[in-house]
Every structure is written in C-alpha cells, then in structure tokens.
Amino acid sequence: MFWSRVISGEAGEASILQAMGRLPSYHALMTKLTLYSRLTRTGHGAVQWLIEWWRLVHLGAVLLVLTLSPSSYSAESRGVLARHIYLNTAPILLGFTVLCALVTVVITRIVLVTALSYGLSQYALQVVIRVLVLELIPLTAALFVALRCTIPDGAELTAMQASGELDDMRRRGIDPVRREVLPRVVAGMFSGITLAALSSLVALVVAYVVGYGFTVSGMAAYTRLFGQVFSPAVTLIFVLKTLLFCLAVSLIPMASALYGMRGASVRTSAEMRGLVRMFAVILLIEVASLVGNYY
Amino acid sequence: MSSLHDPLPPQPAPPVEPEASLQSAAASTAQVASLEFKARLLLVFMLLLLCGSALYVLYARGAFEATQKLVLMADDSEGVVIGMDLTFSGFPIGRVRRIELAEDGKARILVDVAAKDAHWLRTSSVFTLVRGIVGSTNIRAYSGILTDPALPDGAVRSVLQGDASAEIPRVISAAKELIENLNALTGSSGSVGTSLANLQILTTRLNGPGGALTVLLGSEQEAKKIILTLDRANALLTKLDGLAAKADTQMFGEKGVMPETRATIVQLNTLLGEAHTSLKKVDAVLLDAQAVSGNVKDATADLGALRGEVDANLRKIESLVNEINRKWPFARDTEIKLP
C-alpha cells in the first residue's frame, strides 16, 4: 500500500524517509526507489502519449463525421465557415504562388544547366516535376498554411479555452467542436489543398516556359513526360500525401488547443508539444510517401 | 519536466470576454464585403483546379486517346517499365501498358499504340529493345517500307534485343586474352624475351674484336680472312695503279698512239678538200646539161604553135569544102580531094 502511494506520488517525502529509516539497507532501497520511479514515469509518459494520440485520432474522426454530415452546414455555420475559408486562403494565395514561381524558376534553371553539362538534358524536366510538384510543393504549402493560418487559429482556440468561452458554449448547449473547431480545420485543409494545387500548376507552367521557352511546340512532349511521372501509384500517393499533410497541419494545432489545457501542469509546453507533434507527423507522412514512391 | 519544478505557477492566459470575441468575429465578417460570395468563388476555383488537374493527368496518361494493341515478344524484359515509350524516329507513338510472362517463357510486352500514329507501323516493321549503359531502356520501331500493309490490331511481333552492357563481359574476356598473349610474349621464355637476349649477344659481339664482321660472318676466323682479302686487294690495286701509268705513257706519250692519230686526221682532211674540188667540177657539168635540156624544151613549145596553125588551116579548108557542097547540091560525089 505504501509503495503504491509512493509510486502514485501521494506519499510525502517525510513519510518516505521515515519508511526508509525502518528498512535494513539504505542503498538497496534507494536503488529500488529510483528504478520504480523511473518505471512509473515511463509508464505514465507512455499512457499519456497514447491518450494524446487517441484524442487526436478521435477528434479527427469526429471532425470527419461532422464535415460529412449536412447538419453542420446550417446558415449560421456556413457564414462562419465561409469567413474562415476566405480569411485563411485569400491573403496568402498570391504571395505563396509568386514565391513558388520564383523558386521554380531558380530550381529549374539549376537542374537544366546541370543536366546539360552531364549530357542528361532529357531527364531534366522530369527531375524538376518530381522534385518540385511531387515533393517540395505539398510540403511547403502545408508548412506555409500551418505557420500563417492553423497555428494562429490554434492559439486563438487556446485563448478561448483559457477564457472559458468554450465551456460557456457547452453550458449553452452549443458544441464548441462543431462551432469553432470544425470551420478552422476545414478552412485549413481547404487552404492547404488550394495552395498546393495552384502552386503545382504554376510550377508546371513555369518549368515548361523555362525549359521550352514561350512556344507551344513542346506541349506534347511535356505532357507525355508529365504522364510518365504521374503513374497511377505516384498520383495516388501524391493525392494522399497532400490530403494528409493538410489534415495534419489543420488538426494537430486544434487538438493541442482543445486537450492541452486539461492538465494544468503541462499547460506551458502544450503548444510547443503540439508543434513538435505536427512536424513529426509531417515527417512521417513524407517518409512514407518517399518509401511508397521509390521502393 | 521543468514545468513540474517551476517555482512560479503557470501564468493563466489573459481572459477574453466571450462577447468581445463574438464582436470581433462580427467585425471581421463585416470588414470583408460579400464574404460568402468570395468564399464560394474560392471553392469553385479550387474545384476547377482539382478537376482540371485530374483531367490533365488522365490526358497525359493517354486515357482519352484511341489506341491499338501491339504485343512484343522479348527474351528478357529487364529494363522495360510500364508507361515507357515506343518510339518511331525518336517520336513516342505508344506506351507500354503491361508486361507478362508468356507460356513459352518469353516476356510479352503489351504496347498501346496511339491510333493516329499507328500508320507508321507496317507489317514489315522491325522492333528493337536497346539497353544503354547509361540511361533507360528504349523500345524503337523501324519501318523500312512504308507502302506495306498497316500492322493489324493485336499483332504479335518479336523484338530484336541489343544490349550495350551485355557486350562488356565479351570485351573484358577479349582484353584478358590479349593481356595473356602479351604476357606470354614478354615473358623470359617468350619470343620477345628471346629476341632481346639475341640482341644482347649481338651487341656484345659488335663491341668485341672483329665487330660487325664477326656478326656478319659468324666467327672471328672468317673475319680475319676477309681482312686478309682486303689487304691483298689493296696490293693489287697498287699494281694496277702502276699499270695504268704505263698505259698512259703508251697512249698519250710523244710517240704514243694519240699524236699519230692526229697526223692521220690531217691527211684525211686534205683528201676531203680534194674530193670537194672534184665535186664542184661535176656540178658545172651538170649545169651545162640542164641548159641543153632547156633548149630542147623551147623547141618542143615551137612545135606546139606550128601544129595549131596546121589545125587552123585544115579547119578553113573543111569549111570551104562544105560551102562548095552547098553550092553544088547535085553533085553525087561529095568527096573532095585535097591537093
């Protein structure tokens, strides 16, 4: 009973020392205590980790159901959703697209010149499409959306949670997940997908212009090249990757805001942990997509 | 874990009034004019982008083009991947749709040829599968006779395979053989080694007594013989020299052959002068003879004139007789007797 209290942290330091005085070997006891406390801490950490991930998955599932259910799109909800979608996407769309176009010009030029110097110019545009459209743009779009929209949205939600606004809503019978979280997640996903699609299009056009110049005669060859890169498996992986990236950057900051507040002791590191988790998930998706594409 | 040992309690977030939040939301909504319309516009834009991209991918994969099938049979499908091009004169006209193992153990490469480009393939077309050392494998079609009948749909053709990398082992084995031969040549028992040894013996002999003569004749004794022969030839030449001096005296001395010959030539000259004078006399005689013949010629010319005159007289007499005949037409005897 006593050790269970020690493990659970309920036993005070004085009582532990008192108990230690009654024991025959001090060093043996200390060793056991350290081991037990370490094991306990690891166990707690693992359970906490599992719980957090489960909450994340659960929230994702709930949001998916809510997204697909027509009742979420009442007139009032539509207004909120429209506001979030517009404010999350429109201000960053042009800037990100221009940035992507510039990066594409530079990278395409570098790849073309390098490939030409090795006598492999026939593979240059294929490399550009693979590197830019398949790998870089979805990742960059997701990170851009995370930094500009979903992390500030998460912080907003954290502030609402801290001020008790969400609890107020619950008391008034309004589901805060449906009212506040769903529009933000949907807007984040929408923004990510739009940015990725538009930037991919712009990158393709810019790569074509850099490669062939302002002429349409290379269109057939370019389309064929594009078709060779985008085999069904690669296309599926690309679509899934983009969707999962957008989901990760939209969902994880919201989940951190909603559930990070529960344990008051870890409140200060909740946002940071949410960010780390988000980057870890993005990394995992990227690695999985690379494995799927190239193995 | 630092938060657990943090002496300060965590700072609570600044309280946000629910009303204020709602007001700010309302204000931001008001700030964006015709928000829902713009949001819908964005939504439509995104849907268009996605649909357009999907259609472009389908188009690029050849989903909308009419195709005809072509089955290529290859011994080995290594390097052939689904989606790779079948090229004709460098232009892609078809793409590999499927690769499967045939019942006879060969690889069946199913190619979709675009219907608009299918006319390049004829029944006599040849298909090759070429694997380069660098770069991907290429399937190429060659049509030598474009007037042959077009290749039917679903035609089965075998592929000629050319593999640059397959040549490497053969080249390596040939190079190895060459190196072994070189080793055998340059070894101590090889012909090059033997030649070098002989060359060494040769140079030793060249440097030794007798020198090149020993090398040429095989032994020193023979070389000595040659030297002896040379000495004798020298003595002979000295004798010949004396002989030549004597012959010179005989030929060109005061009473030699040459002065006498010269006197003979002088006499011959005198004889020739006399002969010349005789010839001049003959010439004068000949001139006289020519004058005589000229006179004869003139006489002959005079004879011609005389004959002409006789002829004229005869004609006159004939005309006279004719006239008499005309004046005496009854005369039976028309013959006129000339005096």
Contacts between the chains, C-beta under 8 A, distances in Angstrom:
chain1	res1	chain2	res2	distance
A	78	B	36	7.2
A	79	B	29	7.0
A	79	B	35	7.5
A	79	B	36	6.7
A	80	B	25	7.7
A	81	B	39	7.6
A	82	B	35	5.5
A	82	B	36	4.6
A	82	B	38	7.9
A	82	B	39	3.5
A	82	B	40	7.5
A	83	B	25	7.5
A	83	B	28	6.8
A	83	B	29	5.3
A	83	B	32	7.2
A	83	B	35	5.7
A	83	B	39	7.5
A	85	B	39	4.9
A	85	B	42	6.2
A	85	B	43	7.2
A	86	B	32	6.3
A	86	B	35	5.8
A	86	B	38	5.3
A	86	B	39	4.6
A	86	B	42	6.4
A	87	B	28	7.1
A	87	B	32	7.3
A	89	B	42	5.6
A	90	B	38	7.0
A	90	B	42	6.6
A	120	B	135	7.7
A	158	B	13	6.9
A	159	B	13	5.6
A	159	B	14	7.5
A	159	B	16	5.4
A	160	B	16	6.6
A	160	B	21	6.7
A	162	B	12	6.4
A	162	B	13	3.3
A	162	B	14	7.9
A	162	B	15	7.4
A	162	B	16	7.7
A	163	B	13	6.9
A	163	B	14	7.8
A	163	B	15	4.7
A	163	B	16	4.0
A	163	B	17	7.3
A	163	B	18	7.3
A	163	B	21	7.9
A	164	B	15	7.6
A	165	B	16	6.5
A	165	B	18	4.6
A	165	B	21	6.1
A	168	B	18	5.5
A	190	B	42	7.7
A	190	B	43	7.6
A	190	B	46	6.7
A	193	B	46	6.5
A	193	B	50	7.5
A	194	B	42	7.0
A	194	B	45	7.2
A	194	B	46	4.6
A	194	B	49	7.0
A	197	B	46	6.7
A	197	B	49	4.3
A	197	B	50	5.9
A	197	B	53	6.1
A	198	B	49	6.1
A	200	B	53	7.2
A	201	B	49	6.6
A	201	B	52	7.9
A	201	B	53	7.0
A	223	B	56	7.8
A	223	B	59	6.9
A	223	B	60	4.8
A	224	B	60	6.9
A	224	B	85	7.3
A	224	B	92	5.7
A	226	B	56	7.6
A	226	B	57	7.7
A	226	B	60	4.6
A	227	B	57	7.5
A	227	B	59	7.9
A	227	B	60	3.2
A	227	B	61	4.7
A	227	B	62	6.5
A	227	B	83	7.5
A	228	B	83	5.4
A	228	B	84	7.5
A	228	B	85	7.7
A	230	B	57	5.1
A	230	B	60	6.5
A	230	B	61	6.9
A	231	B	61	7.8
A	231	B	82	7.3
A	231	B	83	5.5
A	232	B	61	7.7
A	235	B	57	5.9
A	264	B	10	6.7
A	265	B	3	5.9
A	265	B	4	6.3
A	265	B	10	7.9
A	266	B	3	6.1
A	267	B	3	7.7
A	267	B	10	5.0
A	268	B	3	5.6
A	268	B	6	8.0
A	268	B	10	5.4
A	269	B	3	6.1
